[in-house]
Amino acid sequence: MEFLFVVEVDLEALSKSNKFSREEMDKIAFQDFESLGKLEYSIDEKRVDEILGEKAFCGGDLPEDVFQDLETQLEGETSGSYFWNDKEAADKFANFCEKEEVKFEMKSLENQDWNEKWRENFKEIIISENLKVTPSWDKKEDNTKEVFIYPGMGFGTGNHETTYLCLKLFEKIVEELNESDRCLDFGCGSGILGIAALKKLKSSVDFVDIDVDALDNCLLNLQLNEFEDYNPYHELVLRDRYQVKEEAFPIVFANILENVLLLEREIITRSTKKKGYLIISGLLKGQETEILKAYEKEFKLVEMEVKGDWVALLTQRIDS
């Protein structure tokens, strides 16, 4: 039986303490204590009703000033759950929180329970009118504008923000790409990015991840998007079995953490075709400086997007 070890930080109390900002706490958890990821969720509908009172039952559209008042009162009323698959690592972060007088709660959850928690808090991600990420239970019919997924552990660190940023950058170059252009989703997790490429390009995608469970989730999502007939044309590969192909990829996604981007720089570079695009995310604000420096000999920065605490980079391999 596999467990995840979770340290749930009270972000409302954290904000009031003025000790750390949320961004600083994220950096501490990810960089110093190597958290695998974070699930952040807000208060439930009951609390919203408590704030609105009788206004919640007035019928029709609520006035603008009521929504503004609600947002003001809800601001900060969230919890952030950082998770590890190693209890000792989670304990170290918990000890840090205790030492710094950060209010927290520690718990262990079976992977199945954690996946349910992801599902409860997953909301549709709208990239544009032409692209959005929709949970499986909201699927009505297959189309090229929606990527359907079973949200779970494969969804990955930063989830909404980094996925949103990568797809936002992808949309900016999709018109330049040919339908025959192949794609590599390196560190694919649930496969959202590669599946979006399949929807738009109708070509082949290679999905690579270090975790076999992530690849299993990716395969389920391919089937959910009715790409099971594409099996001869795309590959799902564990990282230790991945080898750079003779023909590099015109488009590569690398939505992974900073330390992995640095460690895998050579393999990612060799996998990207000259003049091809590399979309990088999984970076907290400030980390892009070191990544750009590490990749500058082979890539030029085309555009950078920021959402919340997260950053994504659209780069192009230099033709030299």
Backbone bond lengths (Angstrom), bond angles and torsions (degrees), N, CA, C in turn:
res aa  C-N    CA-C-N  psi(-1)  N-CA   C-N-CA  omega(-1)  CA-C   N-CA-C  phi
1 M - - - 1.456 - - 1.533 109.50 -
2 E 1.340 117.89 126.07 1.450 121.75 -177.50 1.526 110.93 -96.65
3 F 1.338 114.64 136.97 1.457 120.53 -179.64 1.522 110.53 -120.29
4 L 1.322 115.23 153.38 1.451 122.62 168.09 1.520 107.59 -113.33
5 F 1.319 115.80 142.47 1.462 121.19 -178.56 1.526 107.62 -107.82
6 V 1.317 115.00 120.31 1.458 122.16 -168.18 1.523 110.90 -115.81
7 V 1.324 115.57 132.41 1.465 121.46 171.14 1.525 106.66 -113.67
8 E 1.322 115.46 110.38 1.463 121.56 -177.00 1.526 109.51 -95.82
9 V 1.320 116.04 113.76 1.466 122.29 -177.66 1.525 109.58 -95.86
10 D 1.318 116.24 133.47 1.461 121.73 176.40 1.529 108.14 -78.50
11 L 1.327 116.45 100.39 1.460 120.88 -174.58 1.525 112.63 -71.44
12 E 1.323 115.94 -27.07 1.468 118.94 176.34 1.528 109.81 -65.23
13 A 1.344 115.66 -47.52 1.467 119.92 178.52 1.525 110.80 -64.90
14 L 1.336 116.04 -36.14 1.463 120.49 178.92 1.528 110.78 -61.29
15 S 1.341 116.16 -44.40 1.463 120.57 -179.69 1.524 111.33 -62.68
16 K 1.326 116.20 -39.60 1.463 120.54 -178.23 1.526 112.04 -71.24
17 S 1.330 116.63 -26.77 1.465 120.22 -176.60 1.528 112.74 -74.45
18 N 1.345 116.09 -21.75 1.475 121.58 -177.61 1.529 112.68 59.60
19 K 1.332 116.85 19.51 1.463 120.36 -178.91 1.528 110.67 -85.52
20 F 1.336 115.38 -48.51 1.460 121.07 177.72 1.521 108.55 -135.05
21 S 1.325 116.74 144.83 1.460 120.09 169.12 1.529 107.78 -80.86
22 R 1.310 117.15 167.69 1.475 119.87 177.39 1.526 110.24 -62.46
23 E 1.325 115.67 -39.55 1.464 119.56 179.33 1.522 110.41 -61.89
24 E 1.333 117.18 -42.44 1.462 120.85 179.21 1.523 111.13 -65.09
25 M 1.336 116.88 -39.05 1.467 120.18 178.91 1.525 110.74 -66.03
26 D 1.333 116.69 -38.67 1.465 120.22 176.27 1.526 110.86 -60.75
27 K 1.317 116.61 -46.11 1.467 120.46 -179.07 1.523 111.10 -62.51
28 I 1.326 116.24 -40.43 1.467 120.18 178.69 1.524 110.32 -63.42
29 A 1.333 116.36 -46.81 1.468 120.58 -177.85 1.525 111.66 -64.76
30 F 1.333 117.23 -44.49 1.460 121.02 -175.19 1.524 112.88 -79.85
31 Q 1.326 116.82 -45.29 1.466 120.37 -174.27 1.524 112.40 -83.36
32 D 1.330 116.62 -49.15 1.466 120.09 -174.33 1.526 113.07 -82.10
33 F 1.339 116.39 -32.91 1.465 119.37 -175.04 1.528 112.85 -117.87
34 E 1.333 117.44 4.95 1.472 124.22 171.70 1.524 112.83 53.32
35 S 1.326 116.02 47.75 1.464 120.42 173.91 1.525 109.91 -61.66
36 L 1.329 116.49 144.07 1.462 121.07 178.32 1.519 111.96 -76.39
37 G 1.337 116.43 -22.11 1.456 118.83 -178.35 1.510 111.85 170.27
38 K 1.322 114.30 -175.64 1.462 120.28 -175.64 1.518 109.70 -147.69
39 L 1.312 115.60 135.88 1.458 121.52 171.27 1.512 106.96 -113.33
40 E 1.333 116.46 122.41 1.464 121.09 179.36 1.518 108.18 -115.58
41 Y 1.304 116.76 129.72 1.455 119.34 -178.23 1.514 110.54 -140.29
42 S 1.334 114.47 153.45 1.453 120.48 -175.40 1.519 110.21 -96.91
43 I 1.320 115.22 -176.15 1.457 120.56 -179.66 1.517 110.16 -72.14
44 D 1.319 116.69 167.08 1.457 120.14 -173.41 1.531 112.22 -90.66
45 E 1.339 115.61 178.46 1.457 121.02 -176.29 1.525 112.27 -62.94
46 K 1.331 117.24 -32.18 1.457 120.79 179.89 1.518 110.69 -59.88
47 R 1.346 116.13 -41.51 1.465 120.05 179.62 1.530 110.42 -67.34
48 V 1.323 117.39 -37.35 1.463 120.89 176.50 1.518 110.15 -60.60
49 D 1.344 116.22 -44.73 1.463 120.21 178.68 1.524 111.70 -61.70
50 E 1.343 115.67 -37.15 1.465 119.42 179.11 1.528 110.82 -62.57
51 I 1.327 116.03 -39.90 1.463 120.49 -179.09 1.528 111.10 -70.78
52 L 1.334 116.19 -42.76 1.455 119.95 -177.47 1.530 112.58 -73.83
53 G 1.341 116.01 -30.99 1.458 119.63 -178.68 1.514 111.02 62.06
54 E 1.298 116.67 -132.57 1.461 121.59 -177.09 1.527 111.92 -64.78
55 K 1.327 117.19 -24.72 1.464 120.42 -178.99 1.524 111.57 -62.23
56 A 1.338 115.82 -24.24 1.466 120.04 -178.97 1.517 111.77 -68.54
57 F 1.334 116.70 -17.80 1.459 120.20 -175.53 1.530 111.92 -113.54
58 C 1.344 116.65 14.23 1.459 119.60 -173.23 1.523 112.69 -76.21
59 G 1.348 117.83 -17.89 1.457 121.11 -178.98 1.518 111.15 79.06
60 G 1.325 116.69 156.13 1.456 120.85 179.75 1.515 112.14 71.72
61 D 1.324 115.96 -168.45 1.460 121.64 -178.70 1.516 110.83 -81.13
62 L 1.320 116.14 138.32 1.459 120.40 177.30 1.523 109.76 -78.64
63 P 1.339 117.34 143.23 1.468 120.46 178.63 1.525 111.49 -61.51
64 E 1.340 115.80 155.94 1.458 122.02 -178.75 1.516 111.94 -57.42
65 D 1.354 117.17 -41.11 1.458 119.60 -176.80 1.520 112.27 -66.23
66 V 1.344 116.82 -27.55 1.465 120.81 177.66 1.526 109.77 -69.11
67 F 1.344 116.79 -43.30 1.461 120.22 177.70 1.522 111.27 -62.85
68 Q 1.337 116.83 -40.87 1.461 120.20 179.33 1.521 111.14 -63.06
69 D 1.343 115.53 -40.18 1.465 120.13 178.15 1.524 110.50 -64.74
70 L 1.336 116.26 -40.59 1.462 121.02 179.08 1.521 110.67 -62.94
71 E 1.344 117.09 -46.25 1.464 120.93 -179.70 1.521 111.35 -61.35
72 T 1.332 116.43 -38.84 1.464 120.85 179.65 1.518 110.89 -62.43
73 Q 1.348 116.05 -43.60 1.459 119.94 -177.71 1.523 112.21 -74.02
74 L 1.332 116.35 -29.50 1.465 119.59 -178.87 1.520 112.49 -80.69
75 E 1.331 116.47 -20.62 1.464 120.21 -174.90 1.527 110.59 -56.13
76 G 1.303 115.24 125.08 1.466 119.86 179.01 1.509 114.33 90.74
77 E 1.348 118.28 -13.11 1.459 119.40 -177.27 1.524 110.08 -84.55
78 T 1.311 115.48 66.36 1.454 121.10 179.64 1.514 110.30 -137.96
79 S 1.326 114.02 161.32 1.455 120.83 173.48 1.521 108.20 -119.68
80 G 1.326 115.63 148.58 1.456 120.28 177.49 1.510 109.57 -121.20
81 S 1.320 116.47 121.58 1.465 121.32 -178.53 1.525 109.91 -104.58
82 Y 1.321 116.70 109.36 1.463 122.39 174.82 1.522 107.73 -90.97
83 F 1.331 117.07 140.51 1.463 117.75 -174.83 1.527 112.80 -133.33
84 W 1.330 113.48 152.76 1.470 124.20 178.82 1.524 108.46 -137.35
85 N 1.324 116.66 157.29 1.468 119.04 171.93 1.521 111.04 -99.87
86 D 1.333 115.70 7.58 1.460 121.83 179.57 1.529 108.83 -125.63
87 K 1.327 117.05 121.12 1.464 120.98 -175.50 1.525 112.11 -63.67
88 E 1.317 116.47 -38.47 1.462 119.64 -178.40 1.531 111.14 -61.11
89 A 1.332 116.50 -41.04 1.467 120.64 179.21 1.526 110.77 -65.56
90 A 1.337 116.23 -41.94 1.467 120.24 178.32 1.524 110.83 -64.64
91 D 1.330 116.43 -38.77 1.473 121.00 178.63 1.528 111.21 -61.07
92 K 1.318 116.76 -39.09 1.471 120.43 -179.50 1.525 110.85 -63.24
93 F 1.331 115.38 -41.15 1.467 118.83 178.34 1.525 110.67 -68.33
94 A 1.335 116.25 -39.84 1.467 120.46 177.80 1.531 110.61 -62.03
95 N 1.329 116.52 -40.49 1.471 120.78 177.94 1.532 110.90 -63.30
96 F 1.330 115.07 -38.33 1.467 119.18 177.00 1.527 110.36 -62.36
97 C 1.337 116.25 -46.15 1.468 120.70 179.99 1.530 110.95 -60.11
98 E 1.338 115.31 -42.57 1.464 119.67 179.97 1.530 110.82 -63.47
99 K 1.317 116.17 -43.89 1.465 121.06 -179.79 1.528 111.30 -62.64
100 E 1.338 116.01 -38.09 1.467 120.78 -177.57 1.526 112.19 -90.04
101 E 1.341 116.08 5.57 1.470 122.38 178.42 1.530 111.87 59.25
102 V 1.328 115.25 40.61 1.461 122.33 174.04 1.528 107.95 -93.14
103 K 1.311 116.88 124.89 1.462 121.09 -177.68 1.526 110.18 -68.52
104 F 1.336 116.59 126.38 1.461 120.20 -177.49 1.527 110.52 -151.39
105 E 1.317 114.35 167.36 1.465 121.92 173.43 1.519 107.78 -137.25
106 M 1.327 117.05 135.23 1.462 120.60 -179.34 1.518 109.77 -109.19
107 K 1.322 115.97 139.76 1.467 120.21 -179.93 1.526 108.81 -152.73
108 S 1.307 115.91 162.88 1.466 121.22 173.51 1.518 107.99 -120.16
109 L 1.322 115.60 141.54 1.456 121.35 -177.92 1.518 110.00 -133.42
110 E 1.325 115.71 143.77 1.458 119.05 170.86 1.522 107.78 -68.14
111 N 1.315 116.70 149.24 1.460 120.13 179.08 1.522 112.19 -52.67
112 Q 1.329 116.13 -37.38 1.461 120.43 -179.22 1.526 110.57 -63.16
113 D 1.345 116.41 -42.95 1.463 120.63 178.46 1.521 110.72 -64.09
114 W 1.326 115.74 -40.16 1.464 119.85 -179.05 1.519 111.07 -65.81
115 N 1.342 116.86 -38.77 1.458 119.82 177.20 1.522 111.34 -61.37
116 E 1.349 116.42 -37.29 1.458 120.03 176.81 1.520 110.77 -64.51
117 K 1.318 115.85 -36.44 1.470 120.09 178.91 1.525 110.27 -65.25
118 W 1.338 116.84 -41.38 1.465 120.44 175.28 1.526 109.56 -58.24
119 R 1.331 116.35 -45.64 1.467 120.41 -175.83 1.527 111.04 -62.23
120 E 1.325 116.00 -43.05 1.459 120.30 -178.29 1.522 111.70 -59.52
121 N 1.329 117.29 -32.09 1.459 121.02 -172.78 1.523 113.79 -106.62
122 F 1.335 116.78 2.98 1.457 119.50 -177.73 1.523 110.58 -80.20
123 K 1.304 115.64 131.09 1.459 121.87 176.15 1.527 108.70 -121.84
124 E 1.320 115.54 152.21 1.458 121.81 178.49 1.533 110.52 -56.16
125 I 1.330 116.00 138.95 1.463 121.24 178.27 1.527 108.25 -105.25
126 I 1.311 116.85 113.78 1.464 121.11 -179.22 1.527 108.88 -98.48
127 I 1.318 116.06 113.13 1.463 121.39 179.09 1.528 109.30 -85.56
128 S 1.316 115.77 -47.27 1.463 122.80 178.53 1.522 107.18 -163.23
129 E 1.326 116.11 -176.97 1.467 118.89 177.81 1.523 111.33 -68.21
130 N 1.332 116.80 -14.72 1.465 120.79 -178.45 1.521 114.29 -103.73
131 L 1.339 117.18 -3.37 1.462 118.94 -176.99 1.522 111.18 -156.40
132 K 1.324 115.56 129.44 1.461 120.43 173.78 1.522 109.48 -152.14
133 V 1.330 115.20 158.20 1.463 122.27 178.85 1.523 107.53 -106.28
134 T 1.330 116.00 122.46 1.461 121.93 -171.75 1.523 110.37 -121.42
135 P 1.344 118.97 133.19 1.468 120.24 177.37 1.522 111.36 -66.58
136 S 1.319 115.94 152.32 1.465 122.07 -173.16 1.522 113.01 -55.65
137 W 1.339 117.23 -36.25 1.466 119.87 -175.24 1.531 112.86 -72.71
138 D 1.352 117.25 -9.26 1.463 120.60 177.27 1.526 112.28 -103.33
139 K 1.330 117.00 7.45 1.463 119.55 -178.47 1.521 110.74 -71.45
140 K 1.327 115.32 130.36 1.465 120.71 176.78 1.527 110.30 -110.92
141 E 1.307 116.91 -49.48 1.461 120.87 175.92 1.518 108.91 -152.68
142 D 1.327 115.78 153.50 1.457 119.57 -178.45 1.525 110.04 -73.75
143 N 1.326 116.53 140.08 1.461 120.82 177.07 1.523 108.78 -157.18
144 T 1.319 116.26 170.00 1.467 120.49 -175.44 1.524 113.01 -84.54
145 K 1.329 117.76 -4.83 1.464 120.86 -177.55 1.524 113.00 -96.49
146 E 1.329 117.23 -11.41 1.460 120.10 -177.14 1.525 111.32 -122.84
147 V 1.325 115.65 133.88 1.460 122.31 170.66 1.521 106.22 -101.97
148 F 1.326 116.58 117.29 1.463 120.91 -178.27 1.525 109.47 -95.18
149 I 1.323 116.63 136.58 1.461 119.28 179.36 1.516 111.51 -139.39
150 Y 1.346 113.76 155.49 1.457 121.72 166.49 1.532 105.93 -93.19
151 P 1.327 119.48 100.23 1.469 119.48 -178.65 1.517 110.94 -62.11
152 G 1.304 115.80 136.34 1.462 120.77 179.27 1.506 109.00 -169.53
153 M 1.325 116.58 -162.78 1.457 120.31 -176.04 1.524 112.57 -60.31
154 G 1.335 117.21 -27.90 1.454 119.87 179.61 1.511 113.53 -66.68
155 F 1.341 116.31 -11.37 1.460 119.40 -175.52 1.513 111.74 -65.72
156 G 1.322 118.09 -31.85 1.455 119.43 166.47 1.510 117.45 95.17
157 T 1.311 113.90 165.56 1.453 122.85 -179.52 1.522 111.60 -63.57
158 G 1.346 115.21 137.41 1.446 119.15 177.82 1.508 112.65 81.77
159 N 1.304 116.54 -16.62 1.467 127.60 -178.98 1.514 114.25 21.04
160 H 1.319 118.53 -99.02 1.449 120.76 -171.72 1.525 113.18 -55.52
161 E 1.319 117.48 -47.09 1.457 120.29 -173.28 1.527 112.63 -64.60
162 T 1.324 117.24 -51.68 1.467 119.24 -175.85 1.527 111.47 -70.57
163 T 1.327 116.96 -37.04 1.466 120.11 175.98 1.521 110.20 -62.60
164 Y 1.316 115.16 -47.55 1.471 120.71 178.78 1.529 110.90 -56.78
165 L 1.328 116.35 -48.21 1.464 120.63 -176.82 1.526 112.06 -63.17
166 C 1.334 116.60 -44.46 1.471 120.30 179.51 1.524 111.22 -61.10
167 L 1.323 116.33 -44.95 1.461 119.90 -178.07 1.526 111.47 -71.04
168 K 1.324 116.34 -32.06 1.468 120.04 176.38 1.532 109.88 -62.96
169 L 1.320 116.40 -43.66 1.464 120.54 178.42 1.528 111.24 -69.20
170 F 1.331 116.49 -37.88 1.464 120.74 178.48 1.528 110.69 -60.31
171 E 1.329 116.37 -42.24 1.465 119.85 -179.99 1.530 112.03 -60.78
172 K 1.325 116.60 -28.48 1.464 120.28 -177.37 1.523 112.89 -73.56
173 I 1.332 116.49 -18.70 1.471 119.08 -178.75 1.521 112.94 -115.42
174 V 1.332 117.16 -5.36 1.468 119.40 -171.64 1.527 111.82 -60.39
175 E 1.335 117.72 -32.17 1.465 120.29 179.89 1.527 111.86 -69.05
176 E 1.336 116.59 -23.12 1.473 120.45 179.24 1.526 111.78 -80.26
177 L 1.319 116.28 -19.69 1.459 120.75 -174.91 1.518 111.38 -85.93
178 N 1.322 115.82 154.06 1.458 121.44 174.97 1.519 109.57 -92.07
179 E 1.311 116.61 152.11 1.465 119.77 179.37 1.519 111.69 -61.55
180 S 1.328 116.27 -22.40 1.464 120.37 -179.07 1.525 112.73 -86.88
181 D 1.341 117.78 -5.64 1.460 120.73 -177.46 1.525 111.09 -67.10
182 R 1.328 115.18 128.36 1.459 121.43 179.96 1.522 110.27 -83.03
183 C 1.319 115.84 157.43 1.465 121.24 -175.62 1.522 110.08 -132.55
184 L 1.337 116.14 145.49 1.461 122.57 173.34 1.525 108.35 -117.08
185 D 1.322 115.98 124.90 1.470 121.94 174.23 1.527 106.44 -105.60
186 F 1.330 115.97 94.59 1.466 122.48 -172.63 1.529 109.02 -92.95
187 G 1.336 115.48 114.81 1.461 120.37 -170.90 1.513 108.21 81.71
188 C 1.330 115.26 50.67 1.471 122.01 -165.17 1.521 114.62 -68.87
189 G 1.355 117.89 -27.17 1.461 118.13 -175.46 1.516 110.32 57.79
190 S 1.320 117.07 -121.85 1.461 121.27 -178.39 1.520 113.17 -79.61
191 G 1.336 117.27 -6.12 1.460 120.45 175.46 1.515 115.44 86.80
192 I 1.322 117.55 11.29 1.466 121.06 -175.87 1.525 112.13 -55.21
193 L 1.318 116.67 -46.80 1.463 120.10 -174.26 1.524 111.49 -66.92
194 G 1.318 115.92 -46.03 1.458 119.58 178.88 1.515 112.63 -64.67
195 I 1.327 116.61 -37.04 1.469 120.34 178.73 1.523 110.17 -67.33
196 A 1.336 116.90 -37.51 1.468 119.99 175.43 1.525 110.17 -60.41
197 A 1.337 116.57 -40.12 1.466 120.37 177.51 1.521 110.68 -64.13
198 L 1.329 117.06 -40.64 1.464 120.52 177.09 1.523 111.35 -61.24
199 K 1.322 115.88 -39.76 1.466 120.24 -179.26 1.530 110.94 -64.38
200 K 1.332 115.64 -38.91 1.461 119.65 -174.28 1.522 113.48 -90.24
201 L 1.334 117.21 -33.62 1.461 120.62 -174.52 1.523 113.22 -102.18
202 K 1.327 116.57 -26.21 1.468 121.74 -178.61 1.528 111.26 58.08
203 S 1.324 115.40 33.31 1.457 120.99 179.15 1.523 108.78 -109.12
204 S 1.332 116.80 -152.03 1.461 120.33 179.49 1.520 109.93 -107.69
205 V 1.319 115.77 149.17 1.461 122.22 179.96 1.518 108.92 -132.26
206 D 1.324 116.01 136.20 1.462 120.92 170.79 1.524 108.21 -102.07
207 F 1.327 115.90 129.14 1.461 122.25 179.81 1.527 108.41 -108.11
208 V 1.324 116.84 124.64 1.467 121.32 -177.68 1.523 109.41 -125.80
209 D 1.330 116.17 133.05 1.466 119.95 176.06 1.523 109.22 -153.15
210 I 1.319 115.25 155.83 1.463 121.18 179.51 1.524 111.55 -79.80
211 D 1.337 116.58 -17.51 1.468 122.79 -171.44 1.525 110.51 -109.50
212 V 1.319 117.36 121.39 1.463 121.33 -179.35 1.525 111.18 -65.01
213 D 1.345 117.91 -32.05 1.469 120.40 177.91 1.524 110.84 -65.20
214 A 1.328 116.48 -36.26 1.465 120.19 177.31 1.525 110.37 -63.92
215 L 1.329 117.02 -41.04 1.465 120.32 178.76 1.524 111.21 -66.75
216 D 1.328 116.86 -35.96 1.468 120.17 175.64 1.526 110.19 -62.33
217 N 1.337 115.88 -43.89 1.465 121.05 177.93 1.526 110.54 -63.90
218 C 1.325 115.90 -39.06 1.460 121.67 178.05 1.531 110.94 -61.28
219 L 1.327 116.35 -43.70 1.464 120.57 179.17 1.525 111.13 -62.69
220 L 1.334 116.91 -41.99 1.467 120.65 176.69 1.527 110.88 -59.14
221 N 1.326 116.10 -40.93 1.459 119.89 -179.19 1.527 112.03 -70.35
222 L 1.329 117.11 -33.91 1.467 120.07 173.67 1.525 110.48 -61.34
223 Q 1.320 115.59 -43.76 1.461 120.22 179.20 1.527 111.30 -66.85
224 L 1.332 116.02 -38.79 1.466 120.64 178.44 1.526 110.97 -61.25
225 N 1.332 116.02 -34.44 1.464 121.03 179.01 1.522 112.41 -89.08
226 E 1.339 115.56 10.06 1.461 123.15 174.39 1.524 112.52 63.12
227 F 1.347 113.85 42.74 1.460 120.14 176.24 1.526 111.67 -109.14
228 E 1.328 117.43 18.57 1.462 117.82 -177.91 1.529 112.14 -62.64
229 D 1.331 116.79 -24.84 1.465 119.69 178.85 1.523 112.44 -74.87
230 Y 1.342 116.60 -8.37 1.463 120.31 -178.88 1.528 112.27 -87.50
231 N 1.325 117.06 2.24 1.465 119.90 -173.96 1.528 114.70 -50.06
232 P 1.343 119.79 -40.19 1.466 118.43 179.76 1.529 112.96 -67.66
233 Y 1.328 117.48 -14.66 1.460 120.28 -170.27 1.526 114.29 -108.73
234 H 1.311 117.47 -9.41 1.455 118.10 174.68 1.521 109.09 -131.78
235 E 1.337 115.42 164.02 1.460 120.31 -176.68 1.521 110.28 -129.92
236 L 1.334 116.17 144.79 1.453 123.26 170.99 1.522 106.38 -113.83
237 V 1.335 116.65 116.25 1.462 120.76 -168.92 1.523 111.04 -130.62
238 L 1.335 116.00 133.81 1.459 119.89 171.28 1.527 109.10 -69.64
239 R 1.322 116.06 145.11 1.468 120.49 -174.79 1.529 112.56 -55.00
240 D 1.325 118.29 -41.77 1.469 119.08 -175.97 1.530 112.44 -70.81
241 R 1.332 117.44 -8.84 1.464 121.03 177.08 1.532 112.07 -107.24
242 Y 1.318 115.85 -4.47 1.464 119.26 -177.10 1.523 111.22 -75.25
243 Q 1.318 115.63 132.71 1.462 121.59 175.85 1.526 109.01 -128.96
244 V 1.323 115.31 141.03 1.465 120.01 179.65 1.524 109.48 -63.70
245 K 1.323 116.16 131.43 1.456 120.41 -178.99 1.527 110.84 -83.76
246 E 1.311 114.15 159.82 1.467 119.58 -178.74 1.519 110.67 -60.29
247 E 1.327 116.19 -39.19 1.466 120.57 177.54 1.524 108.86 -100.22
248 A 1.332 116.78 113.67 1.468 121.26 -177.27 1.532 110.73 -71.95
249 F 1.331 115.72 170.60 1.464 122.36 -173.77 1.533 111.65 -94.72
250 P 1.339 117.79 134.90 1.471 121.03 176.12 1.529 113.04 -69.93
251 I 1.333 117.31 -22.21 1.457 120.88 179.10 1.529 109.34 -139.21
252 V 1.336 116.08 126.90 1.469 122.13 -179.65 1.527 108.90 -129.39
253 F 1.333 115.78 131.02 1.465 121.99 171.02 1.527 108.32 -102.11
254 A 1.326 116.71 135.71 1.467 121.14 173.28 1.528 107.79 -136.78
255 N 1.322 115.44 82.26 1.465 121.85 -179.41 1.529 107.81 -97.58
256 I 1.325 115.24 76.03 1.462 122.10 -174.31 1.531 108.86 -138.72
257 L 1.314 116.82 169.40 1.455 120.68 -174.80 1.531 112.41 -72.00
258 E 1.320 115.11 160.12 1.466 122.11 -174.23 1.525 112.68 -54.23
259 N 1.334 117.36 -47.10 1.466 119.55 -176.48 1.526 111.67 -63.58
260 V 1.331 116.97 -33.28 1.469 120.51 178.37 1.530 109.97 -73.16
261 L 1.316 116.93 -39.29 1.468 120.33 176.99 1.525 111.36 -59.63
262 L 1.314 116.55 -37.73 1.467 120.62 178.06 1.525 110.85 -72.05
263 L 1.322 116.11 -43.02 1.460 121.37 -179.14 1.529 111.88 -65.06
264 E 1.332 116.58 -37.22 1.467 121.49 -174.33 1.534 112.74 -100.23
265 R 1.306 117.44 16.25 1.466 120.87 -175.21 1.529 112.68 -54.39
266 E 1.318 117.18 -46.44 1.467 120.37 -176.10 1.527 111.46 -64.22
267 I 1.324 116.67 -46.22 1.469 120.12 -177.08 1.528 110.64 -67.72
268 I 1.343 117.20 -36.87 1.465 121.00 178.36 1.525 110.07 -67.28
269 T 1.315 116.27 -41.87 1.467 120.96 179.36 1.520 111.02 -62.69
270 R 1.313 116.97 -48.43 1.473 120.91 -178.80 1.520 111.95 -65.36
271 S 1.319 116.60 -25.48 1.467 120.72 -179.67 1.524 112.33 -79.92
272 T 1.338 117.04 -15.94 1.464 121.44 -177.31 1.527 110.42 -95.71
273 K 1.301 116.60 125.50 1.458 122.46 179.90 1.529 110.81 -65.05
274 K 1.319 117.43 146.22 1.463 120.12 175.03 1.531 109.45 -60.54
275 K 1.310 115.75 133.17 1.469 125.48 -171.71 1.528 111.72 73.87
276 G 1.336 116.64 0.33 1.457 120.27 176.97 1.525 111.05 -79.40
277 Y 1.328 115.61 167.44 1.463 121.31 -176.60 1.526 111.55 -104.04
278 L 1.315 115.12 138.21 1.464 122.89 172.90 1.526 107.64 -119.68
279 I 1.329 116.37 119.20 1.464 121.79 177.56 1.518 108.08 -103.74
280 I 1.319 115.53 119.04 1.466 122.38 -174.68 1.521 110.09 -113.08
281 S 1.337 116.46 134.10 1.464 119.42 169.35 1.523 108.25 -148.96
282 G 1.344 116.01 -161.54 1.455 119.83 -171.36 1.515 110.74 85.19
283 L 1.337 116.46 12.25 1.463 122.00 -175.88 1.521 111.52 -105.52
284 L 1.317 116.05 132.43 1.453 120.74 169.61 1.528 109.08 -78.91
285 K 1.311 116.43 153.99 1.463 120.32 179.47 1.525 110.93 -53.81
286 G 1.311 116.01 130.42 1.458 121.82 -178.02 1.518 112.61 104.27
287 Q 1.350 116.89 -27.58 1.464 120.02 -178.89 1.522 112.17 -76.73
288 E 1.332 117.32 -18.72 1.464 120.07 -177.35 1.526 111.95 -63.33
289 T 1.329 117.39 -26.62 1.470 120.73 -178.10 1.523 111.25 -61.39
290 E 1.329 116.56 -48.66 1.465 120.07 -179.13 1.522 111.47 -68.64
291 I 1.338 116.82 -36.86 1.465 119.94 179.91 1.527 110.34 -66.04
292 L 1.311 117.21 -45.14 1.469 120.17 178.72 1.523 111.28 -61.35
293 K 1.311 116.23 -38.39 1.466 120.28 178.16 1.525 110.84 -65.79
294 A 1.342 116.53 -41.14 1.466 120.93 -178.78 1.528 111.99 -67.33
295 Y 1.341 116.52 -31.78 1.465 120.89 -175.17 1.529 113.21 -101.30
296 E 1.331 118.93 0.58 1.462 121.66 -168.27 1.527 114.44 -65.59
297 K 1.328 118.47 -25.75 1.463 119.88 -178.88 1.525 112.17 -70.76
298 E 1.314 116.34 -26.15 1.465 120.43 -175.57 1.529 113.57 -112.17
299 F 1.332 117.26 -18.50 1.469 120.22 -174.24 1.524 111.63 -132.59
300 K 1.318 115.41 148.20 1.468 120.71 171.99 1.529 108.45 -112.94
301 L 1.316 115.58 145.68 1.460 120.74 179.14 1.523 109.53 -78.23
302 V 1.330 115.78 127.11 1.463 121.42 177.27 1.526 110.35 -97.42
303 E 1.334 115.45 -44.87 1.469 119.46 -178.06 1.522 109.92 -160.50
304 M 1.320 115.85 152.32 1.464 121.40 176.72 1.523 108.95 -127.08
305 E 1.334 116.49 138.56 1.464 122.22 176.88 1.522 108.63 -122.56
306 V 1.333 116.21 144.91 1.460 122.26 179.02 1.519 109.17 -128.90
307 K 1.328 115.87 137.11 1.469 121.04 174.66 1.520 108.13 -144.20
308 G 1.329 116.12 117.75 1.457 119.45 -177.17 1.518 110.02 62.52
309 D 1.329 115.95 -126.60 1.468 121.24 -179.69 1.521 112.67 -91.47
310 W 1.338 117.32 2.44 1.462 120.52 -169.17 1.521 112.69 -111.83
311 V 1.331 114.69 153.50 1.467 122.66 -176.98 1.526 109.44 -129.98
312 A 1.327 116.35 144.59 1.468 121.61 172.48 1.522 108.84 -132.09
313 L 1.325 115.56 147.55 1.462 122.11 -176.76 1.525 110.40 -123.24
314 L 1.312 115.84 131.54 1.459 121.59 169.77 1.518 106.67 -100.86
315 T 1.326 116.23 115.43 1.460 120.82 -179.07 1.526 109.65 -123.57
316 Q 1.322 115.18 160.29 1.465 120.86 178.62 1.516 108.94 -129.87
317 R 1.332 115.38 133.81 1.458 118.61 -178.98 1.523 110.27 -70.31
318 I 1.320 114.42 135.45 1.464 121.75 -178.06 1.527 109.83 -72.84
319 D 1.322 116.34 136.09 1.467 121.65 179.32 1.517 108.89 -89.91
320 S 1.334 115.87 90.90 1.470 119.20 -178.80 1.517 109.70 -148.15
